Amino acid sequence: MEDLIDNEDDKSSDSVVMELIHWWERRRIPYTILLILIVVYLVIVAQYEHPQRTYIRLEFIVVTLIYLFFANLFYCLGWGIPLIIYHYFKVKPTTKSVRLILFTMGVVLSVFVTLIFYSILIR
């Protein structure tokens, strides 16, 4: 009987975990595309302002790929932290409205960091 109860909790717990991860992962590709578009925009502006320079080099592409890797790694915190809290403290993961606020704040922060990083890198 206890196994049955534990299994039901596990199923419920699994659905909470999967729903949370699915919510965040559906937004990962648009997030990454936004960061790529910002980098492309900054390169175009820099190339327009300084046509004698070449901005797209192998080193730049490698740095951009590493930057995007770490940006997506930090993106995992959006669902990772609530899952850790849920696992250890049994506090239900955030509601969708709170997730949307956290997502928006994370995107704004990422855009800000990207603008600063690439503004320094391109100069």
C-alpha positions in Angstrom: 0.0 0.0 0.0 2.8 2.4 0.9 4.5 1.7 -2.5 1.3 2.7 -4.2 1.2 6.0 -2.4 4.8 6.7 -3.1 4.3 5.9 -6.8 1.4 8.3 -7.0 3.6 11.0 -5.5 6.3 10.2 -7.9 4.0 10.5 -10.8 2.6 13.7 -9.6 6.1 15.0 -8.9 7.3 13.9 -12.3 4.5 15.8 -14.0 5.3 18.9 -12.1 9.0 18.6 -13.0 8.2 17.9 -16.7 5.7 20.8 -16.9 8.2 23.2 -15.5 11.0 22.1 -17.8 8.7 22.1 -20.8 7.6 25.6 -20.1 11.1 26.9 -20.0 12.5 24.8 -22.9 9.8 26.0 -25.3 11.3 29.5 -24.8 14.9 28.6 -25.2 15.2 28.8 -29.0 13.5 32.3 -29.2 15.9 33.4 -26.4 18.9 32.1 -28.2 17.8 33.7 -31.5 17.3 37.0 -29.8 20.8 37.0 -28.5 22.1 36.0 -32.0 20.2 38.9 -33.5 21.6 41.3 -31.1 25.2 40.2 -31.9 24.4 40.4 -35.7 23.0 43.9 -35.2 26.0 45.1 -33.2 28.4 43.7 -35.9 26.4 45.4 -38.7 26.5 48.7 -36.9 30.2 48.4 -36.1 31.0 47.4 -39.7 29.0 50.4 -40.9 30.8 52.8 -38.6 34.2 51.3 -39.3 34.2 49.8 -42.8 37.9 49.3 -42.9 37.8 46.8 -40.0 36.9 43.1 -40.3 34.7 42.0 -37.4 33.8 38.5 -38.5 36.9 36.4 -37.9 37.3 32.8 -36.6 38.1 34.1 -33.1 34.9 36.2 -33.1 32.8 33.2 -34.1 34.4 31.0 -31.5 33.9 33.6 -28.8 30.2 34.0 -29.9 29.7 30.2 -29.7 31.2 30.0 -26.3 29.1 33.0 -25.2 25.9 31.4 -26.4 26.8 28.2 -24.7 27.2 29.9 -21.4 24.1 32.0 -21.9 22.1 28.8 -22.5 23.8 27.2 -19.5 22.7 30.1 -17.3 19.2 29.9 -18.9 18.9 26.5 -17.3 18.8 28.3 -13.9 15.3 29.4 -14.8 14.0 25.9 -14.3 16.9 24.4 -12.3 16.6 26.6 -9.2 12.8 26.0 -8.8 13.4 22.3 -9.2 16.1 22.2 -6.6 13.8 24.1 -4.2 10.9 21.8 -5.1 13.1 18.7 -4.5 14.6 19.7 -1.1 11.8 21.8 0.4 8.7 20.4 -1.4 7.7 24.0 -2.3 5.7 23.9 -5.6 7.4 25.5 -8.5 6.4 29.0 -9.4 3.2 29.8 -11.1 3.1 30.6 -14.8 2.8 34.3 -14.2 5.8 34.3 -11.9 7.7 32.2 -14.5 6.9 34.8 -17.1 8.2 37.6 -14.9 11.4 35.6 -14.2 11.8 34.8 -17.9 11.3 38.5 -18.8 13.8 39.6 -16.2 16.3 37.0 -17.4 15.9 38.0 -21.0 16.3 41.7 -20.2 19.5 40.9 -18.1 20.8 38.7 -20.9 20.2 41.4 -23.5 21.9 44.0 -21.3 25.0 41.7 -20.7 25.1 40.9 -24.4 25.1 44.5 -25.4 27.8 45.4 -22.9 30.0 42.3 -23.8 29.8 42.8 -27.5 30.2 46.6 -27.3 33.5 46.0 -25.5 34.5 43.1 -27.8 33.8 45.0 -31.0 35.7 48.2 -30.0 
